[in-house]
């Protein structure tokens, strides 16, 4: 029951209620909100706009965490949150009177982050790299002289001032599929690319990609893109196949398909490409993920672009992007730091990141693609931090046995001596072989 005259909204014990929406039309003079005894799982960030709130009761609901925006509720005097299962431990152990102060402090010490990943996937020779170039209007190579992508190519695309979409162009050769998982994350969305000139059979060929995306990132958004429009045959059978795909019984195994676009990448300024470009921007602004600083797996999801993250996360991002490798580093001149080296260099350069926040900050930057870290204890991999993701991609590309790269692997085995030769080959390109010869690996 809502009574605007008293400023109270009481919808308690409504067992069918699972979501609440606070829009622009919501009575901002609301003083009392009672949703206790409902099945509500998430308090939307907009609850922070109800600055006249005096009493709130969310007891016996399914809420797991509180949005930082509740730190604006400075007039809240009565806050009931009994019997909440799996509540964030930092909130659960706190005195009720200190919760709003705690959230307010977190909110003040947070900054908006505007980076998201766009994964471009599909089989080889589907025009993915040309598509990436057309999206950002980068000059392209002649289609007749295309070179297959090796591993992963990464490109930064800024739009509307601060928004950054990092485009990850994944190689289409099957030999690389096993390495792709090292670069995927939930903080992004996908372009699944197929070739219109190869006919209706292409829709069957993209199904494995769609199933993989669904299994890895169930809530992610996907845009289907058909390339080679200028060389395509009949389009109606392809449109029909896509419609059948999205309406089939197997739809439960598919990700959220936002839209379908047919483009000619040789004409980056035409209407089809402009429409795709706008769709990518719009999808980026709608994409959601688990909050960056969540201490456990929570039901709440937030928009990726503009998400408020602890300031120390951005401090670590600045350190990674600005860091200069030291000759004293164990793996110098390669862009790898051990844990002790990372901590020491952070302290030396005046970056104040508390130990309890460092792990969360590293996980966040891994998800964003700024650095890479894997919690795999085999051979001490969990102690290594790769501060240039494109370098690791390059290493994978040189190891995988395809004609475009050296055949270092023999019958599935890469000897240590061959690996050292490979590393020397990389350094020779940068005239840094002597730096490696002075190290023991």
N, C-alpha and C positions, 0 to 999 in steps of 0.2 A: 504494500500500500504506500503510495507516495502522497504526501500532503505538503504542497509548496508553502502554505501559510505558516506551518511550523518548521519548515526546513528539514523535514525528516523523510527518509526513504527506508522503509522496513519491508524487506522481502525475505525475512528469515524463515527457515524450515520449509522452503520450497525445494523439495528433493529433486525436482526436474530441472532446476536452474543450474546450468553449467558454465555460462559465460555472461559477463556484464560488459557493456559498452558505454564509455563516457565520451560523448560527442560534444560538438560546439553548442548544441541546444540544451545540454544538461544544465540543470539549475546550479550555478556556481555558488549560490548562497546556501547550499545544503550544509546543515550543521550536524546531522546524524545519519549514519549509514549502517544498516544492520543486514548482513547477509549470512549470519550464522545458521548452521544446519542445512546449508545448500551444498551442491556438488561443484561449486565454482572452483576452478583450478588456478586461474591467473588473475591478479589485479593489474589492470592496464596502467601504463605509465601516466595516462591522463588523470589518474586519481590525484596526482600532485597539483592539479589545477583547482581542486576543491579546498582552497586555502582557509575557508571559514569553518571547516570541519572541526567539531568539538568532541564528538563521540563516534567510535567505529567498533563494530563487533564482527570479526571474521572467524570466530570459534567454530570448531567442528565442520570445517570445510576441507577441500582438497588442495588448498594453497600451499605451495612449497617454499616460496621466496617472496620478498617484498621489493617492489621497484624502488630505485634510488630516489625517484621523483617524490616519494612520500616524505622526503626530508623537507619539503616545502610546507608541510602541514604543521606550522608552528603553533597553531591554536588548539591542537588535539590534546585533550585532557584525559579522556577515557579510551583506552585501546585494549580490547579483549581479543586474545588469540590462543585460547586454550584448545588442547586436543588436536593440534595440527601435526600430522605424521610427516616425518622426513623433512622437517623444517631446517633451513640452513643453520648449521650449528652455531655460527657467529651470532645469529638472531635468537636462537632457542635458549641460549644460556644467559641472555642479557636481561637486565631489569627492564620492565615495560617502559618506565619513564625515560630510559636512556635510548630506546630504539630510534625514535625520530631524530634525536641528536646525532646518533651514529650514522643514520642514513643521510642526514644533512651534510655531515662532514665528508662522507664518501662522495656525495654529489658535488660538493665544492672542489674536491680534489680529483675530479674526473674531467676528461676532455673528450670532445667529439672526434671520432675517427672515421675517415672517409676513404677507405680502401676495400675493394672487393675483387675476387678472382672470377675470370670468365674462362672456362675450359672449352676448348674447341677440339672435338673428337670426331672420328670417322675413319673409314678405311683409307688406304693410300690412294693417291692419284684422284682424289675427290675435290681438289682445289681449296683445301683448308688454308694454306699459307696465302694464296691469292685473296681469299676471302678476308683474312685478317688485315692484309694490306689495304683492301678496298674499304673496310670499316673505318680505318683511321686515315684514309686517303694518302697512303704511302705509295710512292712510285713502285711499280711491279716489274719483275723480270718478264721477258717475252715468254708467253705460254709454251712455246716450242722448246724452250731451254730451261724448263723448271728442274730444280734439283730437289730430291726428296728431303723432307725434314728429318734430321737425325736427333732422336731423343725428344727434347722439348725446347721450343723457342719461346722466349718471354718478352712481351712488349708492354710498356706502360702507356695508357691512354687517358689523358686528363680531359674532362669535359665539365662544363658549367663551373668553372673556377676550381674548387677544391676536390671535386669527386675524381677518384682515380680507379679506373678499371685496369687490372693487370691481366692481359690476355695471354693465356698459356696454350700455345699451338702444339698439340701432341702428334708425334709421328704416327702414321697410319700402318706401318709395317708390323705384322703380328709379332715379330721378334722383340718389339719394344713394349708390348702390352704388360709384361710382368714388372717393368720399371715404372709405369705410369702411376701405380698406386702410391709411390713415394711422394708424389706431388699433389695428389687430390686432397680436398678438405671439404668441410661443410660450409665454409664461408665463401660461397660462390654459386654460380649457376652455369649452365651448359648450352653450347651450340652443338647439336648433332648434325653433321654435314653428310649429304649424299649427292650423287651426280645425276642430274635429270637426263643426261644423254645416255645413261646406262639402262633406262627404262624402269618399268614398274617393279622389277625384281629387287631394286634397291631398297624398297621399303622392308622387305624380308631381311635384308642384310643389316639394317640398322637395329633390328630387334635386340641382338645381344648387347649392344651399347645401352639401350634403354633399360634392359633388365639389370645390367651392372650398376647403372646410376641409381636405380630404385633401391637396390640392395645396400649400396654404400651411403646414399644420402636420400632417405625416403621423402623428405619434405622439400627437396630442391626443385628449382624451376628449369624447364628445358625449352629451347627454341629449336625447331627443325628448319634446316636451311638446305634447299636444293640449288646446287650450282650448275654452271654451264647451260644457263637458260638459252643462250644464243645458239647452242648446238642440240637442243632438245627436240624430241619427236612429239608425239601426242601427250598432252599433259593431263587430260581427263582421267585416264586409267590410274595415273599416279595419285591424283587427288582422291579418287575413289578408294584406292588402297589405304591411304592415310586415314580417311574417314572410317573405314572398316577397322583399322588398327585401333583407333581411339574409342571405338564403340564395342569392341570385342569383349568376350567374357574375361580375357586376360588383362583387362584394363587395371585390375587390382595390382598387377605386377609391373605397371608402367609408372614413371614419374609424372609430375604435373607438367603437361605440355601446354606452354603458353600460347604458341602460335606457329604457323607454317609460312615460310617465305621462299619464293623462287627468284633467284637473282642472276645477273650477269656481272661478274666481278671485274670485267674489263671496262665497265662503265660505272665507276664508283659514285658518280654524281646523279645517276638517274633516279627515277621515282622509287623503284623497288629497293635499291640500296638505302635510300634516305628513310624509307619506311622501316627497314630492318634496323637501321642505326637508332631510330627513335624508340623502337621496341626494346632494344638492348638497354638503352638508358632507363626506360620505364621499368623494365624487369629488375635492373640493378637496384633501383630505388625501392622496390617492393620486397626484395629478397630478405629472408630472415634466417637467424641461426640462434643456437643456444647462447645466452649471455657470455661475454668474454671472461668475466671474473667469477663465474659460477663455481662453487666449491664442490658440486656434485651434479649428477645428471638431473636437470629440472625440466618440468613441463613447459615453463615459460620460454618464449622465443621473442627476440627483438629484431628490429630492422638493422641490417649490417651497416649500410651507409649512414653515418651520423651517430652510430652507437656511442654512448658514453662509456669510456673505459678509464681505469685508473691512470693518473698522469705518469706513473712509473712505467707503464707499458709503452707509452710514447717516448719516454726517456731511453728505454732499451732499444726501441726502433731507431732513434737518432744515433745511438752508439753504434748499432750494427751498420747503418748506412754510411757513417762517417769514419769507421774504424780503420786504422792503418795497421797491417800485420807487423809484428816485431820479429827481428831475427832470432830472438831468444825463444820464440814459440816453438814447441816441439815439432810441429808439422810445417813450419815455415819452409818455402814460400807459398804453400798451399793455404787456401782460406778456411782453415779448420782450427778451432780452439778447443782445448780441453777445459773441463769445468773450472779447475783451479785458475787457469789462465784467464778465463772469462771474468771470474769474480775479481781477480787481481787488477785487470785492466779497467773494469768498471770503477773500482775504488780509486785507482790512480788518476783517472780522468774526472773524478768528482761526480759520478752518477750515483745518487743515493737510492738504491733499491734494496729494500729489506729482504732477507733470505726467504721469508715465507711468501713474498710476492714474486720472487724471481721465477719460480717454476711456472706459475700462471702466466707471467709475461712471456716466457719462452714458448709455451703452448699456444698462446694467442698469436705470436709472430710466426710460428710454424704454420698455423692455420691460414694466416694472411699471405704466406709465401715470401716473407721478408728474410727468414732464416729457416734452417731445417734442423730438427732434432728428433731422434727416435728413441723411445723407451724400450730398447732391445738390449738385454744384458749380454748377449752373445758377443764375445771378443771385445767387450768394453764399449760397444757402440753407443750406449746410453751416456757415456762421458764426453762424447764428441758433439760439437756444434758447428754446422756448416753455414758460414755467414754469407756465402754467395751461392744461392740455389742453382743458378745457371752453370756454375762450375761442376757441380755434381751431375747435372744433366749431360754436360759435355763428356765427363768420364764414362757415364753409361753408354753414350753414343759411340765412343771409341772401343768399348769392350764388346758390344753386341756384334755378332757376326753377320753383317750384311755387306754387299759389295761396295757401298759408299764409304765404308770405314775399314781400317786395318783388321785383318783376320788374326787377332791375337789369341783367340780361343780355339783350342784344338780338341775336338771330340768332347766338348762341354767342360773342359778343364782350362783354367787360366793359372799358369805357374807364376810364382812370386817374381822370378827373374823377368818374365814377360811383362808383368805389371810395372816393374821398375823401369823397363825400357819404354813402356807406354808413358809413364810419368815424365821421363827424361825428354821424350818426344814433345810433350806439351810444353815443358819449360824451354826447350830449344826454340820453339816458336816465339818465346818471350825473352830469349837471350838470358835465361836465368838458370842454366844448368849447374853452374858452380854453386849456387845456393843450395841445391839438392845434394850435390856431392859432399857437402860439409855436414850432412845429416845422416843419422843411422835410423833406418826404418825396420 
